[in-house]
Structures are given as structure tokens and as C-alpha cells.
Amino acid sequence: MRWIDPSAPAAVCVGPDGSRRSSAARLLTGSLPPPGALRAAADGLRLEAAAPGRVIAGGAFELAEAHATLAEALGPDLAPSLRTAFEWYACRGAFFHNDAHYAGVLFGVWCVAGPRREIVFPRLGLRAGAGPGDWVVFDPFEPHAVLDPGERTYERARYVDARPSVFAGFEIEVNEASRLAFAIADSPRGVELSSRTRINAETGGIE
């Protein structure tokens, strides 16, 4: 696994309940072949990303083999914070958005199937691999998109007939261990990010 430290300052994450914390100051990435049972489950899905740019949820599931494999990759400090439930997601590209309703967790995605793509974080000036086997843990408050490699903006026409990416989403609890690992502060300052933040769907800019 690899830690990525952006140069951008931390933001203030404002949860639906009014809670406030700093955004995670780091991303965690890695590459891990999905276990056979996870690939088989993905092959059996009937996820139709009908609208290009939108992320389609395919339901929660638990798979002990996948959880154990990912927990080992996360290491002993973070493994206890990994929740057991996964969630299927699929998209044919995803426009810029955030997921601020995930207030108490850091969000992770493990690409199980699809073409080679990237998750792009414009405020941080970072991108992470999102092809089969790639996984990344990030702050769900951060604006992000799923784009073709090297693309900086979301253009709907690129993804109308594209193959979907299929992800197993997972969650890392925001607790003492994850706060330390991802450099999350209790007394935040900076731009505010919340479910009300206006994000330009094509560029990821905060409006």
C-alpha cells in the first residue's frame, strides 16, 4: 500500500448532524487482486449504469474472504477499523461530487471489474488508479470523480457507450487509529465541505 500526501490544506467537514472535523490529510492506495469469490459475485451482478456519470448502488453484502484480504492489506493499525459490510457500486464514469452523508467513516473503493480508470480529486490535485485490483481510501467529503486516465474534466459524451466500472465499496471508521493514520484534526480551519457544497460536475471546482 502507499500513502499519498497532498499539498492542499485540510478542509472543514461539516456532517449532516452539524459535527465538524478536518478532512483527511492523506490518501491510502494499493493494488490487490480481488479474491475469486468477489470476482464471481461481480460477474453475477446485473448493475446497469443507465445514466452516464451517475454512480449506481447495487446493494450491501458481506464476504469474509474479501474482508480478510483487505484487512491484511490495510495492516494491523487500520484493520480493526474496517467494517465487515461492503456495498456494490457501478458507473460509466462519474461526474464530480462528494459523499458527505458518510460523516463517520472514511470511504474506500476496490475496483473488481471494468476498464482502466482513475479517481480524480481536484481540490487535492491528486488522482488514484481505479482499474481492476486497484483500491483507495479517501475522505468522502472531498470532491471526486471517476474519469478515463489522464482526463481532468468530466465529459458525458465519453462515457455514453463505455463499459461500467464495478467497485466493492468499504468503510473505515473514523476513530483514534484512523484519525492518527489519516491526520484528521478535531479543530478544523479552512474551506467548508458538506452535503450542501456546490461542486461543478464537470470540473470539480467548488462554487
N, C-alpha and C positions, 0 to 999 in steps of 0.2 A: 504494500500500500504506500501511498505517497501523500504527504501534506502539501497544500498549496497556500501560501500566504500572500493575499492581495495587498497592494499598496494603498487602496482606497480606505478612508476612515470608516469606522464602525457606524452603523445607523441605529436609530431607536426603534425597536419593535414594539408596537402597541397592540396587544391582544384584544380579542372581542370582549373580554371582561375588564378591559382597562389596565391590565397588567403591563409593565414596562420592563424591558431588558435591552441590553445591547445586542446587536446582531452578531452572529458567529464571525470571528475574525479569520477563520481558516476553512478551507475545504479539504475533504479527505477523499482520495480516489484510489481505485485499484482495478485490476483485471483478474477475473476468476471464472473459469468455465462453469456454466450452470450445471448442476447435477442432472443426471438423466431423467429423474422423476420430474424435475422442474421443466425441462425441455418438453417432455411428453405432455405435461399439463398444458403448456403453452400451445402445443400443436393441436390440442383438443378444444381450444377456445374458439368461440365464434364472435370475436370482437370486430365490429365493423365501425371503423372511424369514419362515419358518414360525412362529417364536415371537416375538411382540411383545416388544420390549425388548432382544433379542439382536442383536449385530452379526454378520452372515454374511459370511465371506470368499469371494471369487469367483475368486481366482487372480491370480498375478503376470503382468505384461505390460510391454512397452516400446513406446513410441510417440514417435518423435523429434520430431514436431511439437508434441506436448503438452509434452515436456520442454523444448524450446526456448522455448515460450511462457511457461512457468512460470519458467524461469531468467531470462528478460528481466525479468519482473515482480519477481523477488527482488532484482535488481540485481547489480552486479559483485562486491560483497564476499561475498555468500552464494551466488551461482550455482555457483561451483566445488564447493560442499559438497552440492549437490543430487544425490542418487543417480539413476541412469538408470531403475531399475525402479520401476514403480507396482504397486499392488495394488487390486483391486476390493473394495469393501465395500458392503453394503446393510443397512438396518434400518428397521423401522417404529417409530420412537422407539428410544432406547437408555437403559436404566437406568444409574444412576451406577456407575462402575467406573474403574479405571485400567489402563494397559497397561505395567506396569513391566518386562515382558520386553524392551521396546525400550530396553535400557540405554545403548547407544552412539549413539543418534540423538535428534533432536527429530522429532516426528511432525507430518505435515501432511495435511489432507484438502481436496479440491477437489470441491465438490458439482457433479455433472454433470446429475442429474435428480431430480425429486421435488417435494414441496410446500415451502413456505417454513417452515423450522425454525431452531432455534438450538442451538449447542453451549454448554452451561452449565458453568461452573467454580465450584462453591460455595465452596471454600476461598479462592479469589481474589476472590469477589464479582463475577465478570465473566461475560459471555455474548457470543458472536460469531455473526454470521449464518451460516446453513447452508442457504440456498436455492440454486437453480441459479446457478452462476457464482461463488458465494462460496468463498473459501479461507481457511484459518487454519493457522498453525504454532504448536504448543504443546508443552509438556513432557509426554510420555506418562505420567509418574509422577503428574501432577495428576489427582485425581478429576474426572470429567466425564460428561456425559450429552447425548443428543440429544432435545430437547423441542420441543413446539409453542411459537410465540412467546409470551413473557410468562409461561410456566409455570415454577414454581420446584421442583416435585416431580414425580417420575415416577409416573404412574397408569396401570397396564396397560390398563385399560378404554378409555382414549382412543385407543389405537393398534391395537386388535384388528382393525379393518377399515380402517385407514389405508393410504394409499399409501406405498410404501417410498421412502426417500431412497437415492440411489446416489452413492457417492463414489469418486473416484480417490485412493487414499492414496499419500503420498510421504514420503521421509525426508531429513532434513538431518543430515549427520554432525556429531557433537559434536567439534569441533576448535578450533583457536585462533581462527579467524574467527567461528564461531558462538558460542563462549563469550563473546567480546567483545560481539557484537551482542545476545545474549540475557542478558547479565550473569550468567553461570554462574561460580560461585566454586569453587575447589579445596578450601577449608577450610570446610565447611558446619556450620551450627548450626541447631537448630530441630526441629520435629516430623519424624519419620521416615516416609517413603513408600516402600513396596516391594510386591512381589507378595503379601506376607503381610498387608498393611494391610487391616484390616476396614473396609469402606466401606458405609454404609447405602444400599441400592439405590434407595430411594425419595427420600431427602433429600440424599444425598451426604455426610452427616456422617461423620467418622472416629470409629470406635467403639473 
